[in-house]
Amino acid sequence: MLNVFVFDSLLLLCCGYALWRGGAPERIGGIIFLLATALTVVAASGPASRFASVEMGIFIVDVATLVALIVLALRAERHWPLWVAGLQIVGTAGHAVKLVDPTVIPRAYAFALAFWSYPMLLILVLGTWRHQQRLAKFGADRSWSSSWGRSGRQRGGGPTG
């Protein structure tokens, strides 16, 4: 139970910081993390069979979170969403491991899903801090990429951080 308290406290602190001091991408990232956590709690199976087989409800939440983070990474004028999307891919791949090998120990499966949440929160905090640094240095920090045309081809420029 202590690990749940520690994670929930970190989640609230990190997402609260992003919502308070972040630009639009950081605030959206914080909201994605908060919603994903709440939906994971709702989607989790009962404790008796927890992680004994593929957690389909959590798998669906993880895929939806991955899609949201990829969209954020493609639209934001930041590097940090690329990193969290990559970590979400790794975490979501834990479901594939359990599908391929159902004998994976439930605790190892749960660890594979949960571990990546901690560095993702750290990256959100770093992204928010970098946003504040750019605001202090330049007075502004563009949130969204304008370098993509309607055809999806890049016209030039790139993320700033």
C-alpha positions as CSV (number, residue, x, y, z in Angstrom):
1,M,0.0,0.0,0.0
2,L,3.0,2.3,0.6
3,N,4.0,2.1,-3.0
4,V,0.5,3.3,-4.1
5,F,0.7,6.2,-1.7
6,V,4.2,7.1,-2.9
7,F,3.2,7.0,-6.6
8,D,-0.1,8.9,-6.0
9,S,1.8,11.6,-4.1
10,L,4.4,11.9,-6.9
11,L,1.7,11.9,-9.5
12,L,-0.1,14.8,-7.8
13,L,3.1,16.7,-7.2
14,C,4.4,16.3,-10.7
15,C,1.2,16.9,-12.5
16,G,0.3,19.7,-10.2
17,Y,3.6,21.4,-11.1
18,A,2.9,20.9,-14.8
19,L,-0.6,22.3,-14.5
20,W,0.6,25.3,-12.5
21,R,3.8,26.2,-14.3
22,G,3.7,24.4,-17.6
23,G,2.8,25.6,-21.1
24,A,-0.1,24.0,-22.9
25,P,1.8,20.7,-23.8
26,E,2.9,20.2,-20.2
27,R,-0.6,20.9,-18.9
28,I,-2.1,18.4,-21.4
29,G,0.6,15.9,-20.5
30,G,-0.3,16.2,-16.8
31,I,-4.0,15.8,-17.6
32,I,-3.2,12.7,-19.7
33,F,-1.2,11.2,-16.8
34,L,-4.0,11.9,-14.3
35,L,-6.7,10.5,-16.5
36,A,-4.7,7.4,-17.3
37,T,-4.1,6.7,-13.6
38,A,-7.8,7.2,-12.7
39,L,-8.9,5.0,-15.6
40,T,-6.4,2.3,-14.7
41,V,-7.8,2.1,-11.2
42,V,-11.3,1.8,-12.7
43,A,-10.2,-0.8,-15.3
44,A,-8.2,-3.0,-13.0
45,S,-9.6,-6.4,-12.3
46,G,-10.3,-7.7,-8.8
47,P,-7.3,-8.4,-6.5
48,A,-7.8,-12.2,-6.6
49,S,-6.8,-12.5,-10.3
50,R,-4.7,-9.3,-10.5
51,F,-2.0,-9.7,-13.2
52,A,-2.5,-13.5,-13.4
53,S,-3.5,-13.0,-17.1
54,V,-3.4,-10.1,-19.4
55,E,-5.2,-7.1,-17.8
56,M,-7.4,-6.2,-20.8
57,G,-8.9,-3.1,-19.2
58,I,-5.4,-1.8,-18.3
59,F,-4.2,-2.7,-21.7
60,I,-6.9,-0.6,-23.3
61,V,-6.1,2.4,-21.0
62,D,-2.4,2.0,-21.9
63,V,-3.0,2.0,-25.6
64,A,-5.3,5.0,-25.4
65,T,-2.7,6.8,-23.3
66,L,0.0,5.9,-25.9
67,V,-2.2,7.3,-28.7
68,A,-2.7,10.5,-26.7
69,L,1.0,10.9,-26.0
70,I,1.9,10.2,-29.7
71,V,-0.5,12.9,-30.8
72,L,0.9,15.3,-28.2
73,A,4.4,14.5,-29.3
74,L,3.6,15.1,-33.0
75,R,1.9,18.5,-32.3
76,A,4.0,20.0,-29.4
77,E,7.0,22.1,-30.0
78,R,8.8,20.1,-27.3
79,H,11.1,17.1,-27.1
80,W,9.9,15.6,-23.8
81,P,6.6,14.2,-25.2
82,L,8.7,12.0,-27.6
83,W,10.4,10.5,-24.6
84,V,7.3,9.8,-22.6
85,A,5.6,8.3,-25.7
86,G,8.6,6.0,-26.1
87,L,8.5,5.0,-22.5
88,Q,4.7,4.3,-22.8
89,I,5.5,2.0,-25.8
90,V,7.9,0.1,-23.6
91,G,5.3,-0.1,-20.8
92,T,2.5,-1.1,-23.1
93,A,4.8,-3.9,-24.6
94,G,4.6,-5.6,-21.2
95,H,1.1,-6.7,-22.2
96,A,2.4,-8.3,-25.3
97,V,5.0,-10.2,-23.2
98,K,2.2,-11.6,-21.1
99,L,0.2,-12.5,-24.2
100,V,3.1,-14.4,-25.7
101,D,4.1,-16.1,-22.5
102,P,1.3,-16.5,-20.0
103,T,3.7,-18.1,-17.5
104,V,5.3,-14.7,-16.8
105,I,5.1,-14.2,-13.0
106,P,2.2,-11.8,-12.2
107,R,4.5,-9.6,-10.1
108,A,7.0,-9.3,-12.9
109,Y,4.1,-8.4,-15.3
110,A,2.8,-5.7,-12.9
111,F,6.3,-4.3,-12.5
112,A,6.8,-4.1,-16.3
113,L,3.7,-2.1,-16.6
114,A,4.2,0.2,-13.6
115,F,7.9,0.9,-13.6
116,W,8.0,3.3,-16.6
117,S,5.5,5.7,-14.9
118,Y,8.2,7.0,-12.6
119,P,10.6,8.2,-15.3
120,M,7.6,9.6,-17.3
121,L,6.7,11.8,-14.3
122,L,10.3,13.0,-14.0
123,I,10.4,13.8,-17.7
124,L,7.2,15.8,-17.3
125,V,8.7,17.8,-14.5
126,L,11.9,18.4,-16.5
127,G,9.8,19.5,-19.5
128,T,7.9,22.0,-17.3
129,W,11.2,23.3,-15.8
130,R,12.7,23.7,-19.3
131,H,9.5,25.6,-20.3
132,Q,10.0,28.0,-17.4
133,Q,13.7,28.4,-18.4
134,R,12.8,29.4,-22.0
135,L,10.1,31.8,-20.7
136,A,12.7,33.5,-18.5
137,K,15.3,33.6,-21.2
138,F,13.2,34.5,-24.2
139,G,10.0,35.9,-22.7
140,A,7.9,33.4,-24.7
141,D,7.9,29.7,-25.5
142,R,5.9,28.5,-28.5
143,S,3.8,25.5,-27.5
144,W,2.7,24.0,-30.8
145,S,4.5,23.1,-34.0
146,S,3.6,25.1,-37.0
147,S,6.0,23.3,-39.3
148,W,3.5,20.6,-40.5
149,G,1.4,21.3,-43.6
150,R,-1.9,19.8,-44.4
151,S,-0.3,17.0,-46.4
152,G,1.7,16.0,-43.2
153,R,5.1,16.9,-44.8
154,Q,7.4,19.0,-42.7
155,R,8.0,22.5,-44.1
156,G,11.0,23.3,-41.9
157,G,11.9,24.1,-38.3
158,G,11.7,21.7,-35.4
159,P,11.0,21.3,-31.7
160,T,12.7,23.7,-29.3
161,G,12.8,21.5,-26.3
